[in-house]
Amino acid sequence: MANSMFPKRLVVGLIGLGAIATLGACQAPSDTAVEPADEGMATEEPTTTEESAGMESAGTIVDVAAGNESFSTLVQAVQAAGLVETLSAEGPYTVFAPTNEAFAALPEGTLDQLLLPENQETLTQILAYHVLPQAVPAAEVMSGDVDTVAGSPISINVDDATGTVMVNEATVVQADVSASNGVIHVIDQVLLPPDLQL
């Protein structure tokens, strides 16, 4: 994809669930709120279902998502945005992956509009807002604002009492789905950049 499609501050055209094949060369600022936590997350280890266990051995983030029906809409969006090659690159990435139900909860007709070729740049911006240019397992997640590859920060809130992790208004419903080039945390809502106009 051409760099001109993305904000210049993203250097290598960093976008949605990735962007350019050179994305793997980018590094996140070291002063972000995502740092190893002394106590880790105050949650029990995520339950690994047979399905997630199969996903974890599937390969790259794209492979993992494509191998699970719960992410079929996300995969469709990644394909429409032209990001398959990027998210198959070395990374590492952290992807907050909305489920099909999360996409279905968008206002009626929104997803269909986003998947149109003329809205590829907007779709890319939305997908980029779900990606961190580093691998952050659940044990290293801390509360605070964290920059995404879209350039806008997300707000992470870890409830030490319950172990619940919120990403903006979305809840992490499954953590630490491993891929060869990063980690996926499953969320129950689509994250929308604050400056995005649909």
C-alpha positions in Angstrom: 0.0 0.0 0.0 1.2 3.5 -0.6 2.5 5.5 2.3 0.4 8.5 1.2 -2.7 6.8 2.5 -1.6 7.1 6.1 -0.6 9.9 8.5 3.0 10.9 8.0 3.7 10.4 11.7 3.3 6.7 11.2 6.6 6.8 9.4 6.3 3.6 7.4 2.7 3.9 6.6 1.8 2.0 9.8 -1.9 1.2 9.7 -4.8 -0.9 10.9 -3.9 -4.3 11.8 -0.6 -3.4 10.2 0.0 -1.5 7.0 3.1 -1.8 5.1 5.4 -4.8 5.0 8.1 -2.6 6.6 5.8 -2.2 9.7 7.8 -4.8 11.5 10.7 -2.3 11.6 8.7 0.1 13.7 9.1 0.2 17.5 6.7 1.6 20.0 7.8 4.5 22.2 9.4 3.2 25.4 7.4 5.6 27.5 4.0 4.1 26.9 1.9 2.8 29.7 2.3 -0.8 28.6 5.2 -2.1 30.7 5.8 -5.2 32.6 3.8 -5.1 35.8 5.3 -6.2 39.1 2.2 -8.1 40.1 0.9 -8.9 36.6 -2.8 -8.9 36.0 -4.9 -9.8 39.0 -6.7 -12.4 37.1 -6.7 -16.1 36.8 -4.9 -17.5 33.8 -7.2 -17.3 30.8 -9.0 -20.6 30.2 -7.6 -22.2 27.2 -10.4 -24.0 25.2 -9.7 -26.6 22.6 -10.6 -24.0 20.1 -8.1 -21.4 21.3 -5.5 -24.1 21.7 -5.9 -24.9 18.0 -5.8 -21.2 17.2 -2.5 -20.7 19.1 -0.7 -23.3 16.9 -2.1 -21.9 13.7 0.7 -19.4 12.8 0.6 -15.7 12.2 -2.1 -13.3 13.5 -3.8 -13.6 10.2 -3.6 -17.4 10.3 -5.0 -17.5 13.8 -7.9 -15.1 12.9 -8.7 -17.0 9.7 -8.7 -20.3 11.6 -11.5 -19.2 14.0 -15.0 -18.5 12.8 -15.5 -15.9 15.6 -13.1 -13.6 13.6 -14.5 -14.0 10.1 -15.7 -10.4 10.0 -12.3 -9.1 11.2 -10.6 -11.2 8.5 -13.0 -9.8 5.9 -12.1 -6.3 7.1 -8.4 -7.0 7.1 -8.7 -8.3 3.5 -10.7 -5.3 2.4 -8.1 -2.9 3.9 -5.3 -4.8 2.1 -3.5 -5.6 5.4 -3.1 -9.4 5.1 0.5 -9.2 4.1 1.3 -6.7 6.8 -0.2 -8.7 9.6 1.6 -11.7 8.3 4.9 -9.9 8.7 7.3 -10.5 11.5 5.9 -8.0 13.9 5.6 -8.3 16.8 2.1 -6.9 17.3 -0.7 -6.9 19.9 -4.1 -7.0 18.3 -7.3 -6.3 20.2 -9.5 -8.4 18.0 -13.3 -7.7 17.9 -15.5 -10.7 17.5 -18.2 -11.0 14.8 -20.7 -10.0 17.4 -18.7 -6.8 18.1 -18.8 -5.8 14.5 -22.6 -6.7 14.3 -23.2 -4.3 17.1 -22.0 -1.3 15.0 -24.9 0.9 13.8 -26.8 -0.7 11.0 -25.1 -0.4 7.6 -21.8 0.9 9.1 -19.8 -2.3 8.4 -21.2 -2.6 4.8 -20.1 1.0 4.1 -16.7 0.5 5.6 -16.0 -2.6 3.4 -16.6 -0.5 0.2 -13.4 0.2 -1.7 -13.9 4.0 -1.5 -13.8 3.7 2.3 -10.6 1.7 2.5 -8.6 4.5 4.2 -11.2 4.9 7.0 -11.4 1.1 7.5 -7.6 1.0 7.7 -7.6 3.8 10.3 -10.1 1.8 12.4 -8.1 -1.4 12.2 -4.9 0.4 13.1 -6.6 1.6 16.2 -6.8 -2.0 17.4 -3.0 -2.7 17.0 0.0 -2.0 19.2 3.5 -2.3 17.5 4.8 -4.6 20.2 3.7 -7.9 21.8 2.1 -7.3 25.2 0.9 -10.4 27.0 -1.7 -10.1 29.6 0.8 -10.3 32.5 2.4 -7.1 31.2 -0.8 -5.1 30.7 -1.1 -2.0 33.0 -3.7 0.8 33.2 -3.0 3.9 31.2 -3.0 5.4 27.7 -1.1 3.4 25.1 -0.3 4.6 21.5 -1.7 2.5 18.7 -0.3 2.2 15.2 -3.1 4.5 14.1 -1.4 7.3 16.1 -4.2 7.8 18.6 -4.0 6.3 22.1 -6.3 3.8 23.6 -7.1 3.8 27.3 -6.5 0.6 29.2 -8.0 0.0 32.6 -7.1 -3.1 34.7 -9.4 -3.7 37.6 -7.0 -5.3 40.2 -10.0 -6.6 42.2 -11.7 -8.5 39.4 -9.0 -8.8 36.9 -11.2 -7.3 34.2 -9.4 -5.4 31.5 -11.1 -2.6 29.6 -9.8 -1.1 26.4 -11.7 2.1 26.0 -15.3 0.8 26.4 -14.6 -2.7 25.3 -13.9 -5.7 27.6 -11.2 -8.2 27.0 -13.1 -11.5 26.9 -10.1 -13.7 26.2 -6.4 -12.9 26.6 -3.2 -14.3 25.3 -4.1 -16.0 22.1 -0.6 -16.6 20.8 0.6 -16.2 17.2 4.0 -16.5 15.7 4.2 -12.7 15.2 2.4 -11.4 18.3 -0.5 -11.9 20.6 -4.3 -11.4 20.3 -6.6 -10.2 23.1 -10.3 -10.8 22.1 -12.6 -7.8 22.8 -16.4 -7.5 22.7 -16.6 -4.1 21.0 -15.1 -2.4 17.9 -12.8 0.4 18.9 -13.3 3.7 17.1 -10.7 6.4 17.0 -11.9 9.5 18.8 -11.3 11.8 15.7 -13.0 9.4 13.3 -16.1 10.6 11.5 -18.2 7.8 10.0 
